[in-house]
Amino acid sequence: MKKILGVSGAAIIGLVAYLAFWPVSVRPVAWEAPENAGYSGDFAVNERLAKLELIRLNGRIGPEDADIGPDGFIYAATHDGEILRIGPDGKVSSFAQTNGRPLGLEFAKDGTLYVADAYLGLLAVDRNGQITVLTNQVDDGSPILYADDVDIAADGAVYFSDASTRFGAQANGGTLPASVLDLVEHSANGRILKYDPVSGKTTIFVDGLTFANGVAVNDASDAVYVVETGAYSIWRFPLDGSAGQVVLENLPGFPDNINNAPDGTFWVGLVSPRNAIMDNLSGKPFLRRVLMRLPDAMKPAPTRYGFVLRMDAEGQVIETLQDPAGHYALTTGAVTLPDGRLAVTSLTESSLGLLDYQDGN
């Protein structure tokens, strides 16, 4: 019995030592998560997103963002590096292969497709699907490790997010594992970059964001709206460089992409509801390090829940589209199609969602 107790005691001591001291890559920073009101008020539960038409992507997964090309077709990024072209009849074909991880897509007026590729940086794709790497580092010499979303101002300047300068997507096992590391650490190392297509220069426009994600230049082209995923917030930054402000905060989930709607409002996707464990540990960096030493099956994971919201330029929530059952989940955003329907995108699904949409219904 003494031998058994001795072995058990040693095992317990070993486990405690492992949980307390085993090296992990994150250096968590204490912060205060706002109290989560959940799906109430402006975010009250509904099932408006539950009846999506699904366009199967023929084995590809993760249509994280989409845009409408000059030909009226839908273009969508996928997890294996491919950019797909989807016709009005739902036929799916390959447009380009970046051999990286394309995330944000945005067409310029001249038909060039700008791509924020998490592995490669900012890309340009011409009408024939030929790819050019425009930039993979800032002019100060710092590498772009997690290009995430992109939009274009009226003067041609390209604004795009570098979600994490600490945890590169390729170096940390992909976009989702890298994002988890950054959100757990919460060291506010994300930034928004500006690429000048005339000079070819890449400069820092804004930094100090906790997982800088979705980017949308407004119709007036005098401000860029930025999703700060780790703070459950959306910012408005004037393009003249004056101080930005938070326009929407304390969201009930992790916000991802933001896209312009035709009427000057914005569509925002929430990938997953907030995690109560992570919120409760926001002020306890040591325990967050311990959490990262647990087996993957015991760590917090995204919850399947479909959620897209529409807000105005002041950050007022106009409506939400939800699917609590999560039939189509890890929703990253929505894009308005020429016929008024919505294309709903996802981090992990094997299809693109289409919704017959009517304002407020």
N, C-alpha and C positions, 0 to 999 in steps of 0.2 A: 504493500500500500504506500509506504514511504517513497518507494521508487517511482510509483505512478504519480504521486503528488509532486515529486521533484521534477519529473518530466513535464507535467502540466504547468507547474509554476514557471519553468524555463520557457515553455512555449508562450505563456501569457506575457512574460517579460519581453520575449523576442518580438511578439506582435505589437506591444506598446512601443517598443523602441523603433520598430519599422514605421508605425503610424506617425510617430513624433519626429523622426530624424531622416527617413529615407529621402534622398535628393529628388526634387521635382523641378520642372522647368519654370513654374510660375512663382512670382514674388508678389503675393496678393497685397493690395492696398486697401486700407479701411475706408469705407464710405457709408453713407446712410441711405438705404433704399426707401423711397416714399411708400407710405402705407397703401396697399393695393385694395382699391374699392371693388375690384373684380368686374364682372360683366353686369353692370348696373348703370343707371342714368343714361348718358349718351351711348353707352356700350351694352345696353340691355340685350339679352339673348334673343335671337330670332333664327329662322331657318331659311333665309332668303338665298343662301349659297348652296343649298342642299340639292338642287336640281340642275346640275351642270351637264351639258353635253360634253363628252370626252373625245378628244382626237388622239388616238393612239399613236405613239411615236416610234413604232416598229422596233422595239427593243432598247431605245435610248431612254434615259431618265434625267430628271432634274431640269425641266425648262424654267430656269431661275428668272429669266427676264425675256421680254418680247418687244418687238416694235413693228410698225407698219412700213413696208418698203414703198418706194416710188411706184411700184407695179401694183400696189394694193394688197399684196400677199403679206402674211404674217411671217416674221422671222423670229426664231426662238433659239436661245443658247441651250446646250445640253451638257451633261456631266462628262461625257467622253471627249469633249473638245470640238464637237461638231456644231455648226450653226445650221438649223433647218429652215426650209422654206415651205410654207403651208398655203396651198391655194384655196380659193373660195369653195371648191368642192371637197376640201378636207384632205386632198392628196399631199403626202409628205415627201419631200425630196431633200437631198443634201445640197447646201449652198457653199459651205466652206468648212475646212477643218483646221483649227488653230494648233492642234497638238498640245493644247494647254487646258485651261479651265475657264472658258468664257462665261462671264456673269452679265454685267450690264451692257445693253445694246442701245444705240441711238443713231438714227439716220440724219445726216446733214442735208441741207437743201440741194447740194450737187449730187446726191445719191450715194455718197461715201457712207459706209457703215462704220461708226466708231464702236470699238469693243473694249470694255474693261476686262482683261483676262487676269485672273488671280495668280496665274503662274508666270505670265509673260510680260505684263504691263499693259500699256495703252496701244491698241492696234487700230489700223485702218484697213477696211476690206473694200475693194472696188466692185463694180457691177459684175465682174467676171469671177468673183470669189477669190481674187488674189490678195494675199495678206502682207501688210507691211507693219513691222514693229516701229511705232513712232517714238516711244520712250519707255525705258525700264529703270530709269533713275532720275533723281532730281538734280538740278544744276549744282547743288551743294555737294553732290557726290553720293548722297544716301540712296540706297536701292529701293525700288518699289516692290514690296513683298506680297501685297494682297490688294491688287486693283479690283474694285468691287462694282461701282456703278458710274455712269457717265451721262452728261448732258452738254448741250452746245448753246452758247449765247449768240445773240444776233450778230455780234461782230466776228463770229467764227471761233472765239476762244472756247476751249474745251475744258470743262470742269469735271474732275473725277475723284473718287474716293480711294484712298489707300487705307484700308480698314484697320490694319495693325502693322506697326513697324517693329513689333516685338516677335510676333508669331506669323511667319510667312506661311501661306497656304500650302505651297508645295513641300516645304521643309518639315511640315508638321502633320503630314498624312492626309491632306485635303482641306477643303474649305470649312466643313463642319467641325472637324477636330480642332483646327486652328482657331476658329471663332470661339469654341468652348474655352480654350486656354486663355484667350484674351478677355473674355467676359468674367472668368473666374479671377484673373489677376486684377482687372479693373484699374489699370495704370494710366488710362487716358493718353494713349500713344498714337491714336488714329488721326488722320489728317485729310484735308481736301487739297488737291493739287490743281494747278492751272497749266494747260499746255497751249502755247501760242503756235498755231500752224504756220505762221509767216516766218518767225525767227527760229522755230524748233525748240524754244526754251521751255523747260518745265520748272515751275516754281511752286513754293508752298503758299497756298491761299489762306488756309485756316489749319491750325493744329490743336492738340490738347483734347481730342474727342475720344470717348470710350467706344470703340468699334464704330468708326465712321462708315456708313452704309449707303442708303439710297441718296441720289442726287437729282434735283430737278430745277432747272432755270425757269423762272416764271415767264408768262407771256409778254410782260413789259420788258423783259431782259434787263432788269435792274437789281435782281436778287436771285440767290440760289438757295433752295430749300434742301436741308440736309438731315437725314435720319441718324440719330445717335442711339444705336441699338442698346448699348449698355446702360444708358440712362433713361430708357423708355420715353424718349423725347424727340421732337422735331424742331430744328432751328431754321431761322431765316437770316441769311448773311447778305447784306447789300454788296453788289459787285464793285462799288467804289471803295471798298475796304473799310468802311466804318463799322462800328461795333454791331455784332449780331445779337439776336434775341431768341429765346425759346418761345415758340408759338403754340406748341402742344406738348404737354408733359403728363407724366404719371399714367401712361397707357397700360392697359391690363395684360399686354403681351409684349413679345420682342418684335419691334417694328423692323421692316426690311427695306423693300424698295418704295420709292415714291415716283409717281408718273403724272404728267399733266393730263387733265381732262379737257375736252374742247371748250368748256364754258369758263375756264380759268380756275377751276377747282383742282384738287389733287386726289389721286387714288393712292392709298398706302396699304401694304400687306403686313399682317402680323403673323409671323411664322408659327408661334406657339404661345400658349398662356405663360405668364410668369411662373417661376418656380419658387414656392414658399420657402424651401430650404435655403436657396441661394439668397433670397431677400433677408431671411432671418440671420444669415451669416455675413451680411454685408459689412458689419462693423467688427468682424472677428477673422482677421486675415490668417491667424494660425490654424483655425479650424478649417478654413478653405484649403490650406495646404494639406491638412490631414485628409480632407475629402478627395483630393487628387491622388492619394495613395491607395484608395479603395479599388477593388476590382471594377471594371467597366460596368458590369451589371448592377452595381450598387450605387453608381454615380447618377446624379440628376440627368434626365434625358428629355428631349422635346415631347410634348403631348400632342397627339393628333387632334387638331381643331382647325377648321377653316374660318378665316376672318380677313375681310377687306373693309376698309373704311374710306369715306370721302370727306375731305375737309376743305374749307375755303382758305383764302390767302391769309386770314387772320388766325387760322388754326382752330376755327370752330368746326366741330364735328357735325356734318350734315346728315349722314346716314351710315349704317354699317350693314354688311352682308355677311352672314355667319352660317356655319355648318357645325353645330356642337358635336355631332356624331363623327366628324372628321373623315367623311368618305373621300374627300379630296383635301389633303392636309398639308401642313408646313407651307402655307400659302405665302408667297413672297410679294405679290402685288397684282395689279390689274391694268390692262391697256384697253382703251376704247377703240373699237373697230369702226371702219367707215359706215357700216350698216347700223351702228348704235349698240351692238352687242359688246360684251366685255370678254376679253381673253384673260383668264386667270392663271397665274403662273405658280410654280411650286419648286421647293428645294429638292424634293425627292421623288415626286410622282413620275409615272411612266406615260403620262398623257398631258395634254394641254386642255384646260377647262374653258368652255364657252358658255356664256350666260345670256339668255334673252333678258335684257335689262330695261327697266323703266324707272325713271327718277322717283325715288321714294316708295316704289312698289316691288 
